[in-house]
Amino acid sequence: MLLSDVKLLQCPLCYEHFKIGAIWKKHGQQIVFGSLVCNCDEFPIIEGILYLFKPLNRQILDYLRQKDFTAAVLLGLTQRRKFHPEQIWIKRSKPLLSRFLSTDFLQKIGKVQCARLLSLFLPKHLVKYYFTRDEWQDALAIHFPLAALLVRPQRQRKILWLDVGSGIVNNFTEMQQAYPKLKIISLDSNFSNLFLSKAFYSGENVIRICADAHFLRLVRPHSLDVITLIDTLQSLQAPVPVLQQASSPELLKNNGVLFVSGLQEHLFVEREWGIFPAPRKMVRNAFQGKKQPIFFDNEELSKQIQAGEIRFQEVRLRKTDPVFSYGFIWANSWRVPAKLSTQFIPPDVRAKATRRWEDAHKMWQNRAY
Ligand SMILES: [Zn+2]
């Protein structure tokens, strides 16, 4: 995390501006290991990633104060007793682990081996999904707000973008090549995702925060230009409060945009994926008393992004069907352009993203479905 980024951030739990608490390791202007302080607590920065979960923050800070960086990273990565740094076998293998947990080493062994290692802590199907996101057509959807920014006349102004549930694979590097003044805040509740994303999909100007997406007020009020939730909303336990925060002026600038995509019909995914029913009606209710969002067909939008041009009228959803498979865009004072070019996305990135969600079949059912 850059020293100068601290002034953009506030604690999402007490809304106090963050101040630098300690710096244990610095690399140029980057805080590698340190801490930020607010009114309610002190939170660690581990390998440049701000960690905002309580009460593990305190235990991680104890290790950082002893300059035991390996133990701090290990606790962030596993969050499990099974791999607790105080265990004898972990203590003995500390020198090996410290080499192992470095970005250089991870890059050297490559993504496939990393995915294998990650399968020790996370369900295999999730790891596979995380590492193959660049093969999925719907992952390209994040470029929609960028395409809209690129046609605005004031395209050289600084843009602050919050991506909620970033996962491992992302397009931040390509996005920042297309729009160099783009600063991205990458939020994920899973530390391993952010850690591996940093190793393999770095991006120049990214603030990585490990926190709960239900508490989104991570930045100073009215400072965000874009908020994106790509294949994330249906994994949150309380999507309505999240949408109400995301569309509030406390976060977005007056001309800001909220973009949500990837709410496929997930009935065919097994129970343990943590996907919850998110019918369109629930989203409409979340925006009651405000402008209503514009719904679109996820699959069709992603297909057009891949092809190189979005003709928005063709992908808009007007009927109530389908109930579950949709995306939407919400802006207080902004109209969606009728046509947008996505030629700025490198051809190899577009060519790779070919996988599409299959038709749903019922693997589980409850009364909300
Ligand atoms: Zn606080």
Residues whose N, C-alpha, C, O or C-beta is under 5 A from the ligand:
A	BS01	ZN	C11 L13 C14 C38 N39 C40 D41
